[in-house]
Amino acid sequence: MSSLKIKKGDTVKVIAGKDKDKEGKVLAVDAKNNKVLVEGVNMVVKHTKPSAANQQGGIVNKEAYIHISNVMLLVGGKATRVGFRMDGDKKVRVAKATGEVIDK
């Protein structure tokens, strides 16, 4: 399986869908299904039953996964495509717009 261009902790911008132009931090990456969970993006309403953890139950707003193709990495406040380059014997991510190395 090839490595994904977006990782947990990255700041991304949504480029398509109902939350277009929103920015947020990646909370989780589902590499198997090519989906990401972005903070404050694609909010859904979840109806929860009372449980030991949540005594009251009720309606909860939470983030849902969106497809990785609908987000773009932000580097220096600017959305950019991502490429890979060998830095010595280490493979690093590179911003296509600026050419700067993302992973140090």
C-alpha positions as CSV (number, residue, x, y, z in Angstrom):
1,M,0.0,0.0,0.0
2,S,1.3,3.4,-0.9
3,S,1.9,6.0,1.8
4,L,-0.8,8.7,2.1
5,K,0.1,12.4,1.5
6,I,-1.9,13.6,4.5
7,K,-1.1,12.5,8.1
8,K,-2.6,12.9,11.5
9,G,-1.9,16.4,13.0
10,D,-1.6,18.1,9.6
11,T,-3.6,21.3,8.9
12,V,-5.8,20.9,5.8
13,K,-8.3,22.9,3.8
14,V,-11.5,21.4,2.4
15,I,-11.7,21.9,-1.3
16,A,-15.0,20.3,-2.1
17,G,-18.4,19.5,-0.5
18,K,-20.7,21.3,1.9
19,D,-17.8,22.5,4.1
20,K,-15.7,23.9,1.2
21,D,-13.0,26.5,2.3
22,K,-13.1,25.4,5.9
23,E,-9.7,24.6,7.6
24,G,-8.9,22.2,10.4
25,K,-6.5,19.8,12.0
26,V,-6.6,16.1,10.9
27,L,-7.7,14.1,13.9
28,A,-7.5,10.6,12.3
29,V,-6.6,9.0,9.0
30,D,-8.4,5.8,7.7
31,A,-5.8,4.6,5.2
32,K,-7.8,1.5,4.2
33,N,-10.8,3.6,3.0
34,N,-8.8,6.8,2.0
35,K,-10.8,9.0,4.5
36,V,-9.8,11.6,7.0
37,L,-11.4,13.0,10.2
38,V,-11.0,16.8,10.3
39,E,-11.7,19.0,13.3
40,G,-14.9,21.0,13.0
41,V,-15.6,19.7,9.4
42,N,-18.5,17.5,8.2
43,M,-20.4,17.8,11.5
44,V,-23.2,15.2,11.9
45,V,-25.9,14.7,14.5
46,K,-25.6,11.4,16.5
47,H,-28.4,10.2,18.7
48,T,-26.9,8.3,21.6
49,K,-28.5,5.9,24.1
50,P,-27.8,6.3,27.8
51,S,-24.7,4.3,28.8
52,A,-22.3,4.0,31.6
53,A,-20.1,6.7,30.0
54,N,-23.0,8.9,29.0
55,Q,-25.7,8.6,31.7
56,Q,-28.1,11.1,30.0
57,G,-27.9,10.0,26.4
58,G,-29.3,12.4,23.9
59,I,-28.2,14.3,20.7
60,V,-24.5,14.8,20.1
61,N,-22.8,16.8,17.3
62,K,-19.6,15.1,16.1
63,E,-17.2,15.1,13.1
64,A,-17.6,12.4,10.3
65,Y,-15.0,11.2,7.9
66,I,-14.6,12.8,4.5
67,H,-12.7,11.5,1.5
68,I,-9.0,12.4,1.4
69,S,-9.4,13.8,-2.2
70,N,-11.6,16.5,-0.8
71,V,-8.9,18.1,1.4
72,M,-5.6,19.8,0.6
73,L,-2.6,20.3,2.8
74,L,-1.9,23.8,4.1
75,V,1.8,24.8,4.2
76,G,2.5,28.4,5.3
77,G,-1.3,29.2,5.1
78,K,-1.4,28.2,1.4
79,A,-3.1,25.0,0.1
80,T,-0.6,22.9,-1.9
81,R,-0.3,19.5,-3.5
82,V,2.2,17.1,-2.0
83,G,5.0,15.1,-3.5
84,F,7.7,12.9,-2.2
85,R,11.5,13.2,-2.5
86,M,14.4,11.3,-1.1
87,D,16.4,13.3,1.5
88,G,19.5,11.2,1.9
89,D,18.1,7.8,2.7
90,K,14.8,9.2,4.1
91,K,11.6,9.7,2.1
92,V,10.1,13.1,2.9
93,R,7.0,15.0,1.9
94,V,7.5,18.1,-0.2
95,A,5.1,21.0,-0.9
96,K,4.7,21.3,-4.7
97,A,3.9,25.0,-4.6
98,T,7.0,26.1,-2.7
99,G,9.3,23.1,-2.9
100,E,9.9,23.1,0.9
101,V,10.2,19.9,2.9
102,I,7.1,19.3,5.1
103,D,8.6,16.5,7.2
104,K,11.7,17.4,9.1
